[in-house]
Amino acid sequence: MSDCLFCRIIAGEIPSKKVYEDELCFAFYDIDPQAPTHFLVIPKAHISSVSAIDAENSAVVGHIFEVIAKLTRELGMESYRVVSNIGEQAGQSVFHLHFHVLGGRDMTWPPG
């Protein structure tokens, strides 16, 4: 999608501080970090949110969680939170599936 911020980041049209990239996904540090370590992992295929996951595209989500586990090990993160906001009321501002990975501080509960 040409007007999607994350699609433009994947295409290299908008700079980002890349953490990881493979044929299925892209990870980069958040420009407004909410924790000492805060990066996003997104599929390269445009999927609008968790609510758009189906049998045809769900394998990429499993792959993304494998990548999250790999990256957090490499970064020495023993404790972290993975968040995906779905819809405007939940705080989704970019309508391209993404998972926030946050660590390096105590996380409160309930969130929000």
N, CA, C and O atoms as a printed pandas DataFrame, in Angstrom:
     atom_number atom_name residue_name chain_id  residue_number  x_coord  y_coord  z_coord
0              1         N          MET        A               1    0.842   -1.179    0.000
1              2        CA          MET        A               1    0.000    0.000    0.000
2              3         C          MET        A               1    0.888    1.243    0.000
3              4         O          MET        A               1    1.702    1.434    0.904
4              5         N          SER        A               2    0.731    2.050   -0.979
5              6        CA          SER        A               2    1.612    3.196   -1.152
6              7         C          SER        A               2    1.445    4.262   -0.070
7              8         O          SER        A               2    2.379    5.025    0.178
8              9         N          ASP        A               3    0.282    4.338    0.582
9             10        CA          ASP        A               3    0.075    5.354    1.603
10            11         C          ASP        A               3    0.298    4.833    3.017
11            12         O          ASP        A               3    0.097    5.575    3.979
12            13         N          CYS        A               4    0.704    3.593    3.165
13            14        CA          CYS        A               4    0.920    2.989    4.478
14            15         C          CYS        A               4    2.331    3.326    4.970
15            16         O          CYS        A               4    3.317    3.038    4.292
16            17         N          LEU        A               5    2.415    3.931    6.140
17            18        CA          LEU        A               5    3.695    4.305    6.727
18            19         C          LEU        A               5    4.642    3.115    6.823
19            20         O          LEU        A               5    5.806    3.224    6.435
20            21         N          PHE        A               6    4.168    1.986    7.331
21            22        CA          PHE        A               6    5.045    0.836    7.519
22            23         C          PHE        A               6    5.443    0.199    6.191
23            24         O          PHE        A               6    6.562   -0.296    6.062
24            25         N          CYS        A               7    4.560    0.202    5.212
25            26        CA          CYS        A               7    4.938   -0.291    3.880
26            27         C          CYS        A               7    6.045    0.588    3.301
27            28         O          CYS        A               7    6.952    0.089    2.634
28            29         N          ARG        A               8    5.973    1.877    3.551
29            30        CA          ARG        A               8    6.997    2.805    3.061
30            31         C          ARG        A               8    8.323    2.598    3.803
31            32         O          ARG        A               8    9.389    2.737    3.203
32            33         N          ILE        A               9    8.270    2.272    5.084
33            34        CA          ILE        A               9    9.497    1.956    5.834
34            35         C          ILE        A               9   10.127    0.694    5.266
35            36         O          ILE        A               9   11.336    0.663    5.035
36            37         N          ILE        A              10    9.333   -0.348    5.036
37            38        CA          ILE        A              10    9.840   -1.597    4.461
38            39         C          ILE        A              10   10.496   -1.334    3.113
39            40         O          ILE        A              10   11.545   -1.904    2.812
40            41         N          ALA        A              11    9.889   -0.477    2.301
41            42        CA          ALA        A              11   10.404   -0.168    0.959
42            43         C          ALA        A              11   11.648    0.724    1.002
43            44         O          ALA        A              11   12.275    0.956   -0.032
44            45         N          GLY        A              12   12.009    1.223    2.180
45            46        CA          GLY        A              12   13.172    2.089    2.297
46            47         C          GLY        A              12   12.891    3.541    1.945
47            48         O          GLY        A              12   13.823    4.339    1.845
48            49         N          GLU        A              13   11.635    3.896    1.757
49            50        CA          GLU        A              13   11.260    5.275    1.426
50            51         C          GLU        A              13   11.320    6.186    2.644
51            52         O          GLU        A              13   11.509    7.395    2.513
52            53         N          ILE        A              14   11.161    5.607    3.822
53            54        CA          ILE        A              14   11.236    6.340    5.085
54            55         C          ILE        A              14   12.307    5.653    5.919
55            56         O          ILE        A              14   12.262    4.435    6.095
56            57         N          PRO        A              15   13.277    6.417    6.439
57            58        CA          PRO        A              15   14.350    5.782    7.215
58            59         C          PRO        A              15   13.852    5.211    8.538
59            60         O          PRO        A              15   12.890    5.701    9.128
60            61         N          SER        A              16   14.534    4.165    8.982
61            62        CA          SER        A              16   14.251    3.562   10.282
62            63         C          SER        A              16   15.552    2.985   10.822
63            64         O          SER        A              16   16.514    2.778   10.082
64            65         N          LYS        A              17   15.562    2.735   12.106
65            66        CA          LYS        A              17   16.713    2.093   12.741
66            67         C          LYS        A              17   16.412    0.594   12.803
67            68         O          LYS        A              17   15.795    0.101   13.748
68            69         N          LYS        A              18   16.866   -0.112   11.764
69            70        CA          LYS        A              18   16.531   -1.531   11.605
70            71         C          LYS        A              18   17.189   -2.387   12.678
71            72         O          LYS        A              18   18.355   -2.203   13.029
72            73         N          VAL        A              19   16.402   -3.329   13.186
73            74        CA          VAL        A              19   16.883   -4.332   14.130
74            75         C          VAL        A              19   17.098   -5.649   13.397
75            76         O          VAL        A              19   18.047   -6.378   13.684
76            77         N          TYR        A              20   16.200   -5.955   12.436
77            78        CA          TYR        A              20   16.215   -7.269   11.785
78            79         C          TYR        A              20   15.380   -7.192   10.506
79            80         O          TYR        A              20   14.432   -6.415   10.400
80            81         N          GLU        A              21   15.767   -8.026    9.544
81            82        CA          GLU        A              21   14.957   -8.154    8.331
82            83         C          GLU        A              21   15.189   -9.520    7.721
83            84         O          GLU        A              21   16.317  -10.011    7.681
84            85         N          ASP        A              22   14.116  -10.129    7.248
85            86        CA          ASP        A              22   14.209  -11.341    6.439
86            87         C          ASP        A              22   13.144  -11.249    5.347
87            88         O          ASP        A              22   12.574  -10.179    5.133
88            89         N          GLU        A              23   12.875  -12.334    4.668
89            90        CA          GLU        A              23   11.943  -12.297    3.540
90            91         C          GLU        A              23   10.490  -12.070    3.965
91            92         O          GLU        A              23    9.667  -11.669    3.141
92            93         N          LEU        A              24   10.160  -12.320    5.243
93            94        CA          LEU        A              24    8.777  -12.213    5.706
94            95         C          LEU        A              24    8.490  -11.026    6.613
95            96         O          LEU        A              24    7.358  -10.544    6.665
96            97         N          CYS        A              25    9.502  -10.553    7.326
97            98        CA          CYS        A              25    9.229   -9.505    8.305
98            99         C          CYS        A              25   10.370   -8.513    8.432
99           100         O          CYS        A              25   11.471   -8.729    7.926
100          101         N          PHE        A              26   10.079   -7.430    9.115
101          102        CA          PHE        A              26   11.015   -6.324    9.310
102          103         C          PHE        A              26   10.850   -5.851   10.750
103          104         O          PHE        A              26    9.725   -5.722   11.232
104          105         N          ALA        A              27   11.956   -5.591   11.440
105          106        CA          ALA        A              27   11.909   -5.094   12.810
106          107         C          ALA        A              27   12.735   -3.817   12.902
107          108         O          ALA        A              27   13.816   -3.719   12.320
108          109         N          PHE        A              28   12.215   -2.841   13.640
109          110        CA          PHE        A              28   12.908   -1.568   13.779
110          111         C          PHE        A              28   12.537   -0.927   15.111
111          112         O          PHE        A              28   11.489   -1.217   15.688
112          113         N          TYR        A              29   13.422   -0.045   15.588
113          114        CA          TYR        A              29   13.174    0.626   16.858
114          115         C          TYR        A              29   12.079    1.679   16.706
115          116         O          TYR        A              29   11.997    2.370   15.690
116          117         N          ASP        A              30   11.241    1.786   17.735
117          118        CA          ASP        A              30   10.156    2.759   17.761
118          119         C          ASP        A              30   10.732    4.173   17.852
119          120         O          ASP        A              30   11.695    4.402   18.583
120          121         N          ILE        A              31   10.154    5.112   17.120
121          122        CA          ILE        A              31   10.656    6.489   17.152
122          123         C          ILE        A              31   10.219    7.242   18.417
123          124         O          ILE        A              31   10.750    8.312   18.715
124          125         N          ASP        A              32    9.264    6.690   19.154
125          126        CA          ASP        A              32    8.806    7.277   20.415
126          127         C          ASP        A              32    8.780    6.178   21.469
127          128         O          ASP        A              32    7.707    5.748   21.892
128          129         N          PRO        A              33    9.968    5.715   21.900
129          130        CA          PRO        A              33   10.021    4.544   22.778
130          131         C          PRO        A              33    9.316    4.762   24.109
131          132         O          PRO        A              33    9.414    5.823   24.724
132          133         N          GLN        A              34    8.607    3.728   24.530
133          134        CA          GLN        A              34    7.883    3.745   25.791
134          135         C          GLN        A              34    8.578    2.905   26.855
135          136         O          GLN        A              34    8.047    2.713   27.949
136          137         N          ALA        A              35    9.764    2.407   26.530
137          138        CA          ALA        A              35   10.578    1.606   27.449
138          139         C          ALA        A              35   12.031    1.726   26.973
139          140         O          ALA        A              35   12.272    2.112   25.830
140          141         N          PRO        A              36   12.997    1.401   27.833
141          142        CA          PRO        A              36   14.391    1.479   27.404
142          143         C          PRO        A              36   14.678    0.700   26.119
143          144         O          PRO        A              36   15.475    1.139   25.289
144          145         N          THR        A              37   14.037   -0.441   25.959
145          146        CA          THR        A              37   14.091   -1.162   24.691
146          147         C          THR        A              37   12.671   -1.238   24.151
147          148         O          THR        A              37   11.768   -1.748   24.814
148          149         N          HIS        A              38   12.484   -0.722   22.933
149          150        CA          HIS        A              38   11.150   -0.724   22.322
150          151         C          HIS        A              38   11.327   -0.787   20.813
151          152         O          HIS        A              38   11.734    0.180   20.170
152          153         N          PHE        A              39   11.008   -1.957   20.271
153          154        CA          PHE        A              39   11.049   -2.104   18.821
154          155         C          PHE        A              39    9.762   -2.735   18.336
155          156         O          PHE        A              39    9.005   -3.319   19.111
156          157         N          LEU        A              40    9.525   -2.609   17.030
157          158        CA          LEU        A              40    8.337   -3.171   16.404
158          159         C          LEU        A              40    8.764   -4.254   15.429
159          160         O          LEU        A              40    9.825   -4.166   14.811
160          161         N          VAL        A              41    7.936   -5.269   15.299
161          162        CA          VAL        A              41    8.135   -6.305   14.285
162          163         C          VAL        A              41    6.865   -6.332   13.442
163          164         O          VAL        A              41    5.756   -6.455   13.962
164          165         N          ILE        A              42    7.055   -6.214   12.120
165          166        CA          ILE        A              42    5.926   -6.121   11.200
166          167         C          ILE        A              42    6.097   -7.109   10.050
167          168         O          ILE        A              42    7.223   -7.399    9.647
168          169         N          PRO        A              43    5.002   -7.622    9.524
169          170        CA          PRO        A              43    5.115   -8.453    8.321
170          171         C          PRO        A              43    5.389   -7.555    7.114
171          172         O          PRO        A              43    4.947   -6.407    7.074
172          173         N          LYS        A              44    6.112   -8.078    6.145
173          174        CA          LYS        A              44    6.323   -7.320    4.913
174          175         C          LYS        A              44    5.039   -7.243    4.092
175          176         O          LYS        A              44    4.797   -6.252    3.403
176          177         N          ALA        A              45    4.227   -8.276    4.166
177          178        CA          ALA        A              45    2.924   -8.234    3.487
178          179         C          ALA        A              45    2.011   -7.310    4.284
179          180         O          ALA        A              45    2.008   -7.344    5.514
180          181         N          HIS        A              46    1.246   -6.494    3.588
181          182        CA          HIS        A              46    0.329   -5.590    4.276
182          183         C          HIS        A              46   -0.873   -6.372    4.807
183          184         O          HIS        A              46   -1.676   -6.912    4.046
184          185         N          ILE        A              47   -0.967   -6.414    6.132
185          186        CA          ILE        A              47   -2.109   -6.976    6.853
186          187         C          ILE        A              47   -2.535   -5.857    7.796
187          188         O          ILE        A              47   -1.694   -5.331    8.526
188          189         N          SER        A              48   -3.789   -5.480    7.809
189          190        CA          SER        A              48   -4.190   -4.273    8.531
190          191         C          SER        A              48   -4.083   -4.376   10.055
191          192         O          SER        A              48   -3.741   -3.391   10.710
192          193         N          SER        A              49   -4.366   -5.539   10.626
193          194        CA          SER        A              49   -4.282   -5.718   12.081
194          195         C          SER        A              49   -4.508   -7.186   12.408
195          196         O          SER        A              49   -4.700   -8.012   11.515
196          197         N          VAL        A              50   -4.482   -7.501   13.696
197          198        CA          VAL        A              50   -4.756   -8.869   14.141
198          199         C          VAL        A              50   -6.110   -9.334   13.620
199          200         O          VAL        A              50   -6.282  -10.511   13.303
200          201         N          SER        A              51   -7.070   -8.422   13.532
201          202        CA          SER        A              51   -8.417   -8.813   13.087
202          203         C          SER        A              51   -8.454   -9.249   11.625
203          204         O          SER        A              51   -9.451   -9.818   11.182
204          205         N          ALA        A              52   -7.397   -8.995   10.871
205          206        CA          ALA        A              52   -7.341   -9.406    9.463
206          207         C          ALA        A              52   -6.525  -10.676    9.245
207          208         O          ALA        A              52   -6.286  -11.068    8.102
208          209         N          ILE        A              53   -6.095  -11.323   10.326
209          210        CA          ILE        A              53   -5.340  -12.574   10.197
210          211         C          ILE        A              53   -6.317  -13.690    9.841
211          212         O          ILE        A              53   -7.392  -13.808   10.430
212          213         N          ASP        A              54   -5.921  -14.504    8.864
213          214        CA          ASP        A              54   -6.753  -15.621    8.436
214          215         C          ASP        A              54   -5.859  -16.803    8.072
215          216         O          ASP        A              54   -4.644  -16.752    8.260
216          217         N          ALA        A              55   -6.466  -17.862    7.553
217          218        CA          ALA        A              55   -5.716  -19.069    7.208
218          219         C          ALA        A              55   -4.645  -18.815    6.150
219          220         O          ALA        A              55   -3.632  -19.514    6.110
220          221         N          GLU        A              56   -4.860  -17.836    5.309
221          222        CA          GLU        A              56   -3.908  -17.553    4.225
222          223         C          GLU        A              56   -2.675  -16.795    4.691
223          224         O          GLU        A              56   -1.618  -16.914    4.070
224          225         N          ASN        A              57   -2.779  -16.016    5.771
225          226        CA          ASN        A              57   -1.637  -15.197    6.180
226          227         C          ASN        A              57   -1.151  -15.464    7.604
227          228         O          ASN        A              57   -0.227  -14.794    8.066
228          229         N          SER        A              58   -1.738  -16.408    8.299
229          230        CA          SER        A              58   -1.411  -16.623    9.713
230          231         C          SER        A              58   -0.006  -17.167    9.955
231          232         O          SER        A              58    0.541  -16.967   11.040
232          233         N          ALA        A              59    0.584  -17.837    8.996
233          234        CA          ALA        A              59    1.926  -18.399    9.201
234          235         C          ALA        A              59    2.956  -17.307    9.488
235          236         O          ALA        A              59    3.915  -17.538   10.226
236          237         N          VAL        A              60    2.765  -16.132    8.916
237          238        CA          VAL        A              60    3.713  -15.044    9.142
238          239         C          VAL        A              60    3.697  -14.617   10.609
239          240         O          VAL        A              60    4.723  -14.174   11.125
240          241         N          VAL        A              61    2.571  -14.739   11.284
241          242        CA          VAL        A              61    2.493  -14.362   12.693
242          243         C          VAL        A              61    3.340  -15.311   13.538
243          244         O          VAL        A              61    4.062  -14.868   14.431
244          245         N          GLY        A              62    3.256  -16.604   13.262
245          246        CA          GLY        A              62    4.116  -17.560   13.961
246          247         C          GLY        A              62    5.580  -17.245   13.728
247          248         O          GLY        A              62    6.391  -17.307   14.651
248          249         N          HIS        A              63    5.916  -16.907   12.492
249          250        CA          HIS        A              63    7.295  -16.547   12.157
250          251         C          HIS        A              63    7.721  -15.295   12.927
251          252         O          HIS        A              63    8.837  -15.237   13.444
252          253         N          ILE        A              64    6.845  -14.299   13.006
253          254        CA          ILE        A              64    7.166  -13.068   13.738
254          255         C          ILE        A              64    7.467  -13.379   15.199
255          256         O          ILE        A              64    8.396  -12.805   15.768
256          257         N          PHE        A              65    6.705  -14.270   15.814
257          258        CA          PHE        A              65    6.973  -14.605   17.215
258          259         C          PHE        A              65    8.280  -15.384   17.368
259          260         O          PHE        A              65    8.942  -15.262   18.398
260          261         N          GLU        A              66    8.661  -16.171   16.382
261          262        CA          GLU        A              66    9.983  -16.799   16.399
262          263         C          GLU        A              66   11.067  -15.725   16.342
263          264         O          GLU        A              66   12.064  -15.807   17.059
264          265         N          VAL        A              67   10.873  -14.726   15.497
265          266        CA          VAL        A              67   11.836  -13.623   15.377
266          267         C          VAL        A              67   11.898  -12.836   16.685
267          268         O          VAL        A              67   12.987  -12.468   17.128
268          269         N          ILE        A              68   10.762  -12.574   17.305
269          270        CA          ILE        A              68   10.755  -11.866   18.583
270          271         C          ILE        A              68   11.571  -12.643   19.617
271          272         O          ILE        A              68   12.376  -12.053   20.337
272          273         N          ALA        A              69   11.373  -13.940   19.695
273          274        CA          ALA        A              69   12.137  -14.758   20.653
274          275         C          ALA        A              69   13.635  -14.691   20.362
275          276         O          ALA        A              69   14.438  -14.588   21.289
276          277         N          LYS        A              70   14.016  -14.749   19.095
277          278        CA          LYS        A              70   15.424  -14.676   18.701
278          279         C          LYS        A              70   16.020  -13.319   19.068
279          280         O          LYS        A              70   17.092  -13.253   19.669
280          281         N          LEU        A              71   15.326  -12.237   18.708
281          282        CA          LEU        A              71   15.849  -10.895   18.958
282          283         C          LEU        A              71   15.962  -10.595   20.446
283          284         O          LEU        A              71   16.954  -10.011   20.882
284          285         N          THR        A              72   14.969  -10.984   21.226
285          286        CA          THR        A              72   15.025  -10.703   22.662
286          287         C          THR        A              72   16.159  -11.489   23.320
287          288         O          THR        A              72   16.797  -10.987   24.245
288          289         N          ARG        A              73   16.416  -12.707   22.856
289          290        CA          ARG        A              73   17.584  -13.457   23.369
290          291         C          ARG        A              73   18.868  -12.714   23.023
291          292         O          ARG        A              73   19.729  -12.514   23.880
292          293         N          GLU        A              74   18.992  -12.304   21.751
293          294        CA          GLU        A              74   20.201  -11.613   21.310
294          295         C          GLU        A              74   20.410  -10.295   22.052
295          296         O          GLU        A              74   21.549   -9.902   22.302
296          297         N          LEU        A              75   19.336   -9.617   22.402
297          298        CA          LEU        A              75   19.429   -8.343   23.110
298          299         C          LEU        A              75   19.513   -8.517   24.627
299          300         O          LEU        A              75   19.592   -7.530   25.360
300          301         N          GLY        A              76   19.497   -9.758   25.098
301          302        CA          GLY        A              76   19.603  -10.031   26.526
302          303         C          GLY        A              76   18.368   -9.660   27.319
303          304         O          GLY        A              76   18.451   -9.369   28.512
304          305         N          MET        A              77   17.226   -9.670   26.661
305          306        CA          MET        A              77   15.969   -9.315   27.330
306          307         C          MET        A              77   15.356  -10.569   27.948
307          308         O          MET        A              77   14.828  -11.426   27.239
308          309         N          GLU        A              78   15.430  -10.668   29.277
309          310        CA          GLU        A              78   14.848  -11.824   29.961
310          311         C          GLU        A              78   13.363  -11.643   30.223
311          312         O          GLU        A              78   12.629  -12.620   30.373
312          313         N          SER        A              79   12.923  -10.397   30.276
313          314        CA          SER        A              79   11.534  -10.087   30.579
314          315         C          SER        A              79   11.101   -8.962   29.655
315          316         O          SER        A              79   11.807   -7.963   29.511
316          317         N          TYR        A              80    9.952   -9.121   29.034
317          318        CA          TYR        A              80    9.479   -8.124   28.076
318          319         C          TYR        A              80    7.994   -8.300   27.839
319          320         O          TYR        A              80    7.397   -9.301   28.235
320          321         N          ARG        A              81    7.411   -7.312   27.187
321          322        CA          ARG        A              81    5.992   -7.361   26.842
322          323         C          ARG        A              81    5.849   -7.241   25.332
323          324         O          ARG        A              81    6.577   -6.481   24.693
324          325         N          VAL        A              82    4.902   -7.999   24.756
325          326        CA          VAL        A              82    4.571   -7.914   23.337
326          327         C          VAL        A              82    3.138   -7.404   23.253
327          328         O          VAL        A              82    2.231   -7.965   23.869
328          329         N          VAL        A              83    2.941   -6.324   22.477
329          330        CA          VAL        A              83    1.629   -5.672   22.400
330          331         C          VAL        A              83    1.249   -5.459   20.941
331          332         O          VAL        A              83    2.081   -5.075   20.119
332          333         N          SER        A              84   -0.012   -5.712   20.636
333          334        CA          SER        A              84   -0.571   -5.329   19.347
334          335         C          SER        A              84   -1.906   -4.646   19.609
335          336         O          SER        A              84   -2.816   -5.240   20.187
336          337         N          ASN        A              85   -2.012   -3.400   19.182
337          338        CA          ASN        A              85   -3.259   -2.650   19.336
338          339         C          ASN        A              85   -4.122   -2.888   18.100
339          340         O          ASN        A              85   -3.625   -2.851   16.975
340          341         N          ILE        A              86   -5.402   -3.131   18.311
341          342        CA          ILE        A              86   -6.315   -3.414   17.217
342          343         C          ILE        A              86   -7.445   -2.391   17.251
343          344         O          ILE        A              86   -8.307   -2.432   18.129
344          345         N          GLY        A              87   -7.432   -1.479   16.291
345          346        CA          GLY        A              87   -8.466   -0.454   16.194
346          347         C          GLY        A              87   -8.084    0.840   16.891
347          348         O          GLY        A              87   -7.221    0.864   17.768
348          349         N          GLU        A              88   -8.741    1.908   16.485
349          350        CA          GLU        A              88   -8.433    3.242   17.004
350          351         C          GLU        A              88   -8.640    3.352   18.508
351          352         O          GLU        A              88   -7.812    3.953   19.193
352          353         N          GLN        A              89   -9.721    2.789   19.040
353          354        CA          GLN        A              89  -10.001    2.903   20.471
354          355         C          GLN        A              89   -8.916    2.220   21.305
355          356         O          GLN        A              89   -8.676    2.609   22.448
356          357         N          ALA        A              90   -8.266    1.213   20.742
357          358        CA          ALA        A              90   -7.190    0.509   21.438
358          359         C          ALA        A              90   -5.840    1.185   21.228
359          360         O          ALA        A              90   -4.840    0.755   21.803
360          361         N          GLY        A              91   -5.796    2.238   20.412
361          362        CA          GLY        A              91   -4.557    2.965   20.214
362          363         C          GLY        A              91   -3.813    2.650   18.933
363          364         O          GLY        A              91   -2.679    3.097   18.757
364          365         N          GLN        A              92   -4.425    1.886   18.027
365          366        CA          GLN        A              92   -3.750    1.602   16.758
366          367         C          GLN        A              92   -3.762    2.867   15.906
367          368         O          GLN        A              92   -4.822    3.403   15.584
368          369         N          SER        A              93   -2.560    3.338   15.543
369          370        CA          SER        A              93   -2.465    4.549   14.730
370          371         C          SER        A              93   -1.939    4.265   13.332
371          372         O          SER        A              93   -2.128    5.074   12.423
372          373         N          VAL        A              94   -1.281    3.124   13.150
373          374        CA          VAL        A              94   -0.835    2.699   11.821
374          375         C          VAL        A              94   -1.547    1.385   11.535
375          376         O          VAL        A              94   -1.381    0.411   12.269
376          377         N          PHE        A              95   -2.332    1.359   10.476
377          378        CA          PHE        A              95   -3.155    0.189   10.189
378          379         C          PHE        A              95   -2.411   -0.797    9.294
379          380         O          PHE        A              95   -2.811   -1.096    8.169
380          381         N          HIS        A              96   -1.300   -1.286    9.859
381          382        CA          HIS        A              96   -0.462   -2.361    9.304
382          383         C          HIS        A              96   -0.098   -3.181   10.529
383          384         O          HIS        A              96    0.444   -2.643   11.494
384          385         N          LEU        A              97   -0.387   -4.474   10.504
385          386        CA          LEU        A              97   -0.123   -5.343   11.647
386          387         C          LEU        A              97    1.278   -5.096   12.196
387          388         O          LEU        A              97    2.252   -5.102   11.444
388          389         N          HIS        A              98    1.379   -4.882   13.488
389          390        CA          HIS        A              98    2.685   -4.711   14.119
390          391         C          HIS        A              98    2.615   -5.137   15.575
391          392         O          HIS        A              98    1.581   -5.040   16.237
392          393         N          PHE        A              99    3.749   -5.609   16.038
393          394        CA          PHE        A              99    3.891   -6.042   17.418
394          395         C          PHE        A              99    4.967   -5.190   18.076
395          396         O          PHE        A              99    6.115   -5.171   17.632
396          397         N          HIS        A             100    4.588   -4.490   19.132
397          398        CA          HIS        A             100    5.542   -3.724   19.925
398          399         C          HIS        A             100    6.221   -4.699   20.886
399          400         O          HIS        A             100    5.548   -5.518   21.513
400          401         N          VAL        A             101    7.528   -4.620   21.002
401          402        CA          VAL        A             101    8.280   -5.400   21.980
402          403         C          VAL        A             101    8.931   -4.386   22.915
403          404         O          VAL        A             101    9.761   -3.579   22.496
404          405         N          LEU        A             102    8.541   -4.442   24.189
405          406        CA          LEU        A             102    9.003   -3.465   25.174
406          407         C          LEU        A             102    9.681   -4.172   26.336
407          408         O          LEU        A             102    9.189   -5.190   26.822
408          409         N          GLY        A             103   10.806   -3.635   26.781
409          410        CA          GLY        A             103   11.511   -4.214   27.915
410          411         C          GLY        A             103   12.458   -3.224   28.544
411          412         O          GLY        A             103   12.638   -2.110   28.053
412          413         N          GLY        A             104   13.066   -3.647   29.646
413          414        CA          GLY        A             104   14.048   -2.814   30.310
414          415         C          GLY        A             104   13.491   -1.974   31.443
415          416         O          GLY        A             104   14.209   -1.158   32.022
416          417         N          ARG        A             105   12.218   -2.166   31.767
417          418        CA          ARG        A             105   11.603   -1.482   32.920
418          419         C          ARG        A             105   10.450   -2.337   33.415
419          420         O          ARG        A             105    9.976   -3.233   32.716
420          421         N          ASP        A             106   10.005   -2.048   34.636
421          422        CA          ASP        A             106    8.827   -2.748   35.169
422          423         C          ASP        A             106    7.606   -2.369   34.341
423          424         O          ASP        A             106    7.409   -1.199   34.015
424          425         N          MET        A             107    6.802   -3.344   34.008
425          426        CA          MET        A             107    5.556   -3.134   33.287
426          427         C          MET        A             107    4.408   -3.225   34.277
427          428         O          MET        A             107    4.326   -4.187   35.041
428          429         N          THR        A             108    3.534   -2.251   34.273
429          430        CA          THR        A             108    2.411   -2.259   35.210
430          431         C          THR        A             108    1.238   -3.034   34.610
431          432         O          THR        A             108    1.163   -3.261   33.403
432          433         N          TRP        A             109    0.333   -3.429   35.495
433          434        CA          TRP        A             109   -0.882   -4.114   35.069
434          435         C          TRP        A             109   -2.016   -3.611   35.930
435          436         O          TRP        A             109   -1.821   -3.523   37.142
436          437         N          PRO        A             110   -3.145   -3.284   35.430
437          438        CA          PRO        A             110   -3.469   -3.386   33.999
438          439         C          PRO        A             110   -2.825   -2.251   33.209
439          440         O          PRO        A             110   -2.579   -1.170   33.744
440          441         N          PRO        A             111   -2.554   -2.511   31.922
441          442        CA          PRO        A             111   -1.986   -1.472   31.078
442          443         C          PRO        A             111   -3.049   -0.437   30.710
443          444         O          PRO        A             111   -4.246   -0.677   30.861
444          445         N          GLY        A             112   -2.594    0.701   30.230
445          446        CA          GLY        A             112   -3.536    1.710   29.718
446          447         C          GLY        A             112   -4.036    2.659   30.700
447          448         O          GLY        A             112   -4.828    3.538   30.362
